[in-house]
Amino acid sequence: MGVPKKRTSISKKRIRKNIWKRKGYWAALKAFSLGKSLSTGNSKSFCVGQKNSTENAKGFGVRQRTK
């Protein structure tokens, strides 16, 4: 297993941590923006169809309708 030979300086450690935080910030910002555009219906990146969730549901707790 690789072991570092010298200690990393505080400034270099801080720079790397800030880069890591910045990546997370931008990912969260993009996710929030996408969620907001989907909820308002202004999304241009992809289409989301609205359908009734119980219409074609399968599994436990869902009763089939008899016509």
C-alpha positions in Angstrom: 0.0 0.0 0.0 1.4 3.4 -0.9 2.4 5.7 1.9 3.2 9.4 1.3 6.8 10.2 2.0 6.3 13.9 2.9 3.7 15.8 4.7 1.2 17.8 2.5 1.3 21.5 3.3 -1.8 23.1 4.8 -2.2 25.5 1.8 -2.1 22.6 -0.7 -4.6 20.6 1.4 -6.9 23.6 1.6 -6.7 24.1 -2.2 -7.6 20.5 -2.9 -10.5 20.6 -0.4 -11.9 23.8 -1.9 -11.8 22.3 -5.4 -13.7 19.3 -4.1 -16.3 21.5 -2.4 -16.7 23.6 -5.6 -17.5 20.5 -7.6 -20.2 19.5 -5.1 -21.6 23.0 -5.1 -22.0 23.1 -8.9 -23.5 19.6 -9.0 -26.1 20.6 -6.4 -26.8 23.9 -8.2 -27.4 22.0 -11.5 -29.6 19.4 -9.8 -31.7 22.1 -8.1 -32.1 24.0 -11.3 -33.2 20.9 -13.2 -35.7 20.0 -10.5 -37.1 23.6 -10.5 -37.5 23.6 -14.3 -39.2 20.2 -14.2 -41.6 21.3 -11.5 -42.6 24.5 -13.3 -42.8 22.8 -16.7 -40.1 24.9 -18.4 -37.7 22.1 -19.0 -36.2 22.0 -22.5 -33.6 19.3 -21.9 -36.1 16.4 -21.9 -39.8 15.7 -21.7 -41.6 14.2 -18.7 -45.0 12.7 -19.3 -47.6 13.0 -16.5 -49.5 9.8 -15.9 -51.6 8.4 -13.2 -49.3 6.2 -11.0 -52.1 3.7 -10.0 -53.2 3.2 -13.6 -50.5 0.6 -14.5 -49.2 -0.1 -11.1 -48.2 -3.7 -10.2 -47.2 -5.3 -6.9 -48.5 -5.6 -3.4 -51.3 -3.4 -2.1 -52.6 -2.5 -5.5 -56.0 -3.9 -6.4 -57.0 -4.5 -10.0 -60.1 -2.7 -11.3 -62.8 -4.9 -12.7 -64.8 -3.4 -15.5 
